[in-house]
């Protein structure tokens, strides 16, 4: 979505909101229409038509929302859905009470979508360097991807980028955050995963409301991955009815360890590629040729040395997606320096709330927010 942050490939009472009432809905539609016109008028570097299309799709999602307590009390809704929505409410309370995140009204409502995919995300990168193509949007600044609610529009954008000589990546997404601009609902696409992933996704998206550095997508997404994974482990290992020996606690911890292993692998491949791309003696064609050897060696190492160490995650999506700079940058964006985030958490005695507060406090004091992390996490 143009106003928010896209996610990769995963009860209690809610206050009554005026936008749930008929008059409130009319005011919401009017307010969004005005906002869309303002955004389109200010969007000199992106297509106003694109902004309007994305805004209309967002309006449709917001208009279809139901209060989660109503869904929980609806016996025609299957037990699995109600159970996961209960975890959503628990995760919201955990984020607010334990992590200090201002959750607002986010995820107090549910939207049933008509398809298994919320949106499609198109990204692109130069073939001879790990540099993404970016687009500028109001509010969030430059972003290295565009979200589409139409497959035809996404495929046309991808084809245009490939004709311009870029590596491209077209992928589905099941969730996004509007960074607090709207009351984000839980989407049916987010509930396809198991309970651990549902909680992780909620914490991941809520973390964007807590800390979002404009124009620093790589840090924002890696930070959100850290909060989602480390937070889910803490949630399931400490909640009433949970505990350190429960299956969900152990599964959440294993997935966090797997994400750190994958992070090390991705960062090492990035370093090897940059050694090729940064060589000023090599012409464009030679860099593109040599990167093929790096890709081949890295995939062989992944199969032989990395994949066998995974405890709970296979990363089959990575292995089965053609490797190029665009697909690799997407992984770097979400998995960069995760062991360093873990090292900071360990250095603060496992106090996740303290780490979040520290990062938020210091984010405005450094040029690159990754400078706030220790560099010996591996």
CORWO-V548505 format. One record per pair of residues at least 6 apart in sequence whose ideal C-beta (glycine too) atoms are under 7 Angstrom apart, sorted by the first residue. I is the first residue (numbers start at 0). J is the second residue. D is the distance in whole Angstrom. If there is no record, write none. Layout:
{{I;J;D} {I;J;D}}
//
This chain:
{{0;53;6} {0;57;6} {0;118;7} {0;146;5} {0;175;5} {0;177;7} {1;50;6} {1;53;4} {1;136;5} {1;146;7} {2;138;6} {2;139;7} {2;177;5} {2;180;6} {3;175;5} {3;176;5} {3;177;4} {3;178;6} {4;175;6} {4;176;5} {4;178;7} {4;207;5} {4;219;6} {5;120;5} {5;144;6} {5;146;6} {5;172;5} {5;175;5} {6;172;6} {6;173;7} {6;174;4} {6;175;6} {6;200;7} {6;203;6} {6;204;7} {7;333;5} {8;170;6} {8;316;5} {9;173;6} {9;192;5} {9;196;4} {9;199;7} {9;200;5} {10;68;7} {10;71;5} {10;85;5} {10;88;5} {11;88;5} {11;92;7} {12;68;6} {13;66;6} {13;67;6} {13;68;6} {13;107;4} {16;104;6} {16;182;7} {17;23;4} {18;24;6} {18;27;5} {19;66;7} {24;62;7} {27;61;7} {28;58;7} {31;54;6} {31;58;5} {35;50;7} {35;51;5} {35;54;4} {38;50;5} {38;137;5} {39;47;4} {39;50;5} {39;51;6} {41;137;5} {42;50;5} {42;136;7} {42;137;6} {44;135;4} {45;134;5} {45;135;6} {45;136;6} {53;146;7} {53;148;7} {56;148;4} {60;110;5} {60;184;7} {61;181;6} {63;110;5} {63;111;7} {64;108;4} {64;109;7} {64;110;5} {64;184;5} {65;108;6} {65;109;5} {66;107;7} {66;108;6} {67;84;5} {67;87;7} {67;88;7} {67;107;6} {67;108;6} {67;109;5} {70;76;6} {70;81;7} {70;84;6} {70;109;5} {71;81;5} {71;84;6} {71;85;7} {80;190;6} {83;190;5} {83;194;6} {83;197;5} {84;109;6} {84;185;7} {86;194;5} {86;197;6} {86;198;6} {87;106;6} {87;185;5} {87;197;7} {87;201;6} {89;238;7} {90;198;5} {90;201;4} {90;202;6} {90;234;6} {91;102;5} {91;106;6} {91;201;7} {93;234;5} {94;100;4} {94;102;5} {94;202;6} {94;205;5} {95;102;5} {97;352;6} {98;230;7} {98;351;6} {98;352;5} {98;355;6} {99;352;5} {99;355;7} {99;356;6} {100;205;5} {100;206;7} {100;208;6} {100;209;5} {101;208;7} {102;205;6} {103;179;6} {104;182;4} {105;182;6} {105;183;5} {105;205;6} {105;208;7} {106;183;6} {106;185;5} {106;201;6} {108;182;6} {108;184;4} {109;184;6} {109;185;5} {110;184;4} {110;186;5} {110;187;7} {111;187;5} {112;186;6} {112;187;5} {112;188;6} {115;188;6} {116;171;4} {116;188;7} {117;172;6} {117;173;5} {117;174;7} {117;186;6} {117;188;5} {118;146;5} {118;147;6} {118;148;5} {118;172;5} {119;147;5} {119;150;6} {119;153;4} {119;169;6} {119;171;6} {120;144;5} {120;146;5} {120;170;5} {120;172;5} {121;144;6} {121;145;5} {121;147;7} {121;153;5} {121;156;5} {121;157;5} {121;167;7} {121;169;5} {122;131;6} {122;143;6} {122;144;4} {122;168;5} {122;325;5} {122;328;7} {122;329;6} {123;131;7} {123;132;4} {123;160;4} {123;165;4} {123;166;7} {123;167;5} {123;325;5} {124;130;6} {124;131;5} {124;132;7} {124;165;6} {124;166;5} {124;324;4} {124;325;4} {124;328;5} {125;165;7} {125;324;7} {126;164;7} {126;166;5} {126;287;5} {126;324;6} {127;276;6} {127;283;5} {127;286;4} {127;287;6} {128;276;4} {129;269;6} {129;272;6} {129;273;6} {129;276;6} {129;324;6} {129;328;6} {131;143;4} {131;328;5} {132;160;7} {132;165;6} {133;141;4} {133;142;6} {133;143;5} {134;142;6} {134;145;6} {135;141;5} {136;142;6} {139;213;7} {140;213;4} {140;214;4} {141;214;5} {142;216;6} {143;216;6} {145;156;6} {147;153;4} {147;156;7} {153;169;6} {154;169;7} {157;167;5} {157;169;5} {160;167;5} {161;167;5} {166;323;4} {166;324;5} {166;325;4} {167;325;5} {168;325;4} {168;326;5} {168;329;6} {173;186;7} {173;188;4} {173;189;5} {174;186;6} {174;188;7} {174;189;5} {174;200;6} {174;204;6} {176;183;6} {176;204;4} {176;207;4} {176;208;7} {177;183;6} {178;207;6} {178;208;6} {178;211;6} {179;208;5} {183;204;7} {189;197;7} {189;200;5} {190;197;6} {194;247;6} {195;231;6} {195;235;7} {195;247;6} {195;250;5} {195;251;5} {195;254;7} {198;231;5} {198;234;6} {199;227;4} {199;228;6} {199;231;4} {200;227;7} {202;226;6} {202;227;5} {202;230;4} {202;231;6} {203;223;5} {203;224;7} {203;226;6} {203;227;3} {206;222;7} {206;223;5} {206;226;4} {206;227;7} {207;219;7} {207;223;6} {209;355;6} {209;359;7} {210;222;6} {210;358;6} {210;359;5} {210;362;6} {211;219;6} {212;218;6} {212;219;6} {212;362;6} {212;368;5} {215;368;6} {216;332;6} {217;331;7} {217;332;5} {217;335;6} {218;368;4} {218;369;6} {220;332;5} {220;333;5} {221;333;6} {221;334;7} {221;335;5} {221;336;6} {221;337;7} {222;358;7} {224;258;7} {224;333;5} {224;334;7} {224;337;7} {225;337;6} {225;340;4} {226;355;7} {228;254;6} {228;255;4} {228;258;5} {229;255;6} {229;344;6} {229;351;6} {230;351;6} {231;251;5} {232;251;4} {232;252;5} {232;255;5} {233;351;6} {235;241;5} {235;245;7} {235;247;4} {235;248;4} {235;251;5} {236;242;7} {236;243;5} {236;248;4} {241;247;7} {241;248;6} {242;248;6} {250;311;6} {253;310;4} {253;311;4} {254;311;5} {254;312;6} {256;310;6} {257;309;5} {257;310;6} {257;311;6} {257;312;4} {258;334;7} {258;337;6} {259;337;5} {259;338;5} {259;341;6} {260;305;7} {260;308;6} {260;309;7} {261;314;6} {261;334;6} {262;334;4} {262;335;7} {262;336;7} {262;337;4} {262;338;6} {263;338;6} {263;377;6} {264;301;6} {264;305;5} {265;330;5} {265;331;6} {265;334;5} {266;335;6} {266;336;7} {268;293;7} {268;297;5} {269;331;6} {271;293;5} {272;290;6} {272;293;5} {275;286;6} {275;289;5} {275;290;6} {275;293;6} {276;286;6} {294;322;5} {298;322;7} {301;318;7} {317;330;6} {320;326;5} {336;369;6} {336;372;6} {336;376;7} {338;376;3} {338;377;5} {339;372;4} {339;373;6} {339;374;7} {339;376;3} {340;372;6} {341;376;6} {342;373;5} {342;375;7} {342;376;4} {343;354;6} {343;372;6} {343;373;6} {344;351;6} {344;354;5} {346;373;7} {347;353;5} {347;354;5} {358;371;6} {361;371;5} {362;368;5} {365;371;6}}
//
